[in-house]
């Protein structure tokens, strides 16, 4: 016989207490695959299921822990969880309460880097057609880096050696830590708002992935993309790549290399200028020599030595050309005159007046010539054309003859 009757709430509360009292369930490591992932933007909590090939269990990661994640969890992702196991009293189901989540395989920072890189690439922040050219002869260089870091001194030393005429605008900023990204964004915006320079170098020396993480900030990448002043990224060592490198207009492998890319070498410019000046001088002397030779040639030309004789020669040539033209025109006129006479004789032979002179006549009815007797009727008024005049006649009879 059952002596104690429990309510559902009492049962669930008891089971929860059993779970909570079990020290083995208070902190466990468990791995599996994320499914049914849900990100509650309003609360910041993460809800999902963790599964393997044979089973699944519900899990929750509250906002205070979720904020510390370096990557964004996704369905199908294999993860390693640090969590406790307890009962959600209202529904009477047990679930995992997650304190920490790490990718099972690639590190959290590496995964976060790849996720953000793919996201911004799809948005076009790394497109080459958006990259602004670096000015060849900048007057002012803006530098955003730590004021106490070795990177600043490396950049300043190389600028002074290569191009000492350039002016430098240093905007100190944090390059490591929680507030570093915001600090660099503020510096970047300040340089743009005042149009303080022709090109900006942003970066720092090398370090661990965690040390360089500020340069993987999504907000910093967007600020670099929005800058109307060209930006050269100079983060870490040659093998270090950050999101800022992809967003910048030019990536330098080191801060020192950034300084070399930002300005030309003044000594090389002077050498190039001297070389160009020498080539220009040689070209001028060569051209002067060519013109002098032409001048000497024309000074000894007949037109200058004896202009009257050359003028007489051209005058004789013109007169001869005129004579030849006159002869050719007369021949052409004679030939055309002969053609006209020939055609006139032919027309005279075929002329109706010539036929009328031999005793023939042409009868007209209503102004039209008649060729058959059937064209007339008794009583018609006709006009008869003779060789020296005409007659008005009236038809009194019509005779038809078949020839």
Secondary structure, 3 states (H helix, E strand, C coil): CCCCCCCHHHHHHHHHHHHHHCHHHCCEEEEEEEEEEEECCCCCCEEEEEECCCCEEEEEECHHHHCCCCCCCCCCCEEEEEEEEEEECCCCEEEEEEEEEEECCCCHHHHHHHHHHHHHHHHCCCCHHHCCCCCCCCCEEEEEECCCCHHHHHHHHHHHHHCCCCEEEEEECCCCCCCHHHHHHHHHHHHHHCCCCCEEEEEECCCCCCCCHHHHCHHHHHHHHHCCCEEEEEECCCCCCCHHHHHCCEEECCHHHHHHHHCCCHHHHHHHHHHHHHHHHHHHHHHHHHHHHHHHHHHCCHHHHCHHHHHHHHHHHHHHHHHHHHHHHHHHHHHHHHHHHHHHHHHHHHCHHHHHCCCCCEEEECCEECCCHHHCCCCCEEEEEECCEEEEEECCCCCCCCC
